[in-house]
Amino acid sequence: MSQLSYARYGKDNIRLYKVDKDEKTGIHTVIEQTVCILLEGDIETSYTKADNSVVVATDTQKQTCYILAKQNPINPPEQFAAVIGTHFVETYPHIHATHVKIIQHRWTRMEIDGKPHPHSFFRDGEEIRVVESVTREGEGISLRSKIEKLLVLKSTGSAFHGFHRDEYTQLPETWDRILSTEVEAGWRWKSFKTVAEVKEVDFNAAWQAARDITLKTFATDSSASVQATMYKMSDQILAAVPLVDAVDYALPNKHYFEIDLKWHKGLKNTGKDATVFAPQSNPNGLIQCTVTRKGAKARL
Ligand SMILES: O=c1[nH]c(=O)c2[nH]c(=O)[nH]c2[nH]1
């Protein structure tokens, strides 16, 4: 009658914290992550025949995550994802693929009296660093890194004019508008054969470069549109990180509407006189793109 056509299982929302304590200087470095592990393989009978002998319990997966975190660096998260993924594929002959997602939360070192504090940190926003990995038996490790939930706004330096007009168009052209978005930026790495190969890569430098390029381009570009600005960002990340094959952005356009206040004693609050705006929750524009190197296959 029926057949199992998709099966993955594992542990989600494994919360993990690791501290590195430098004995000489007394400086602590902390990392907090949320890990998801999903396994694939010859596990059909656990669904179709109640055969638990093929099940590496999700609790075992969680315990393994803690042990691997004790035995290995968990920063950069790309490297830890590869370590976890490879462990399951190499340890269990019937497990053929591991999908690992790691969300790294921000703990930024406090500055007290102008000096970096050795062991105190604060959460400076909701921005997260994300890694998605797939380790497949015989096929190596594929990695995608992401920045998510980085909220930015510029109060000028953005225009939107010259767009298609017809009988459905009401939006006026603008040469000066507010631009705000919550950045979701991803970069896909060339595939790696082994964990040793992954360990050679400076993922933290790439994350820093992608973040710096995103912020600098957002701030300094005379934006003709979200589309044009995000393409410039993608292009620069591809140039800065040679091991990256593809860069993608998904940028919501978080609108700020002008409010006409001339009904009140002729108050001027539109065009160049606009200072009070109404931030909109929804609907919002949503602009997406993937940019690859010339000659690479497009995946639109
Ligand atoms: O940068 C923009 N891109 C669009 O496609 C668009 N559409 C729209 O209404 N406003 C904007 N802004």
The ligand as a Tripos MOL2 file, in Angstrom:
@<TRIPOS>MOLECULE
LIG
   12    13     1     0     0
SMALL
NO_CHARGES

@<TRIPOS>ATOM
      1 O1         14.6360   48.4710   -3.6570 O.2       1 LIG1
      2 C1         13.4770   48.2150   -4.0030 C.ar      1 LIG1
      3 N1         13.2350   47.1930   -4.8580 N.ar      1 LIG1
      4 C2         11.9800   46.8720   -5.2870 C.ar      1 LIG1
      5 O2         11.7830   45.9190   -6.0850 O.2       1 LIG1
      6 C3         10.9140   47.6430   -4.7700 C.ar      1 LIG1
      7 N2          9.5650   47.6090   -4.9640 N.ar      1 LIG1
      8 C4          9.0130   48.5870   -4.2080 C.ar      1 LIG1
      9 O3          7.7720   48.8160   -4.1150 O.2       1 LIG1
     10 N3          9.9970   49.2560   -3.5420 N.ar      1 LIG1
     11 C5         11.1880   48.6860   -3.8660 C.ar      1 LIG1
     12 N4         12.4510   48.9580   -3.5000 N.ar      1 LIG1
@<TRIPOS>BOND
     1     1     2 2
     2     2     3 ar
     3     2    12 ar
     4     3     4 ar
     5     4     5 2
     6     4     6 ar
     7     6     7 ar
     8     6    11 ar
     9     7     8 ar
    10     8     9 2
    11     8    10 ar
    12    10    11 ar
    13    11    12 ar
@<TRIPOS>SUBSTRUCTURE
     1 LIG1         1 GROUP 0 **** ****
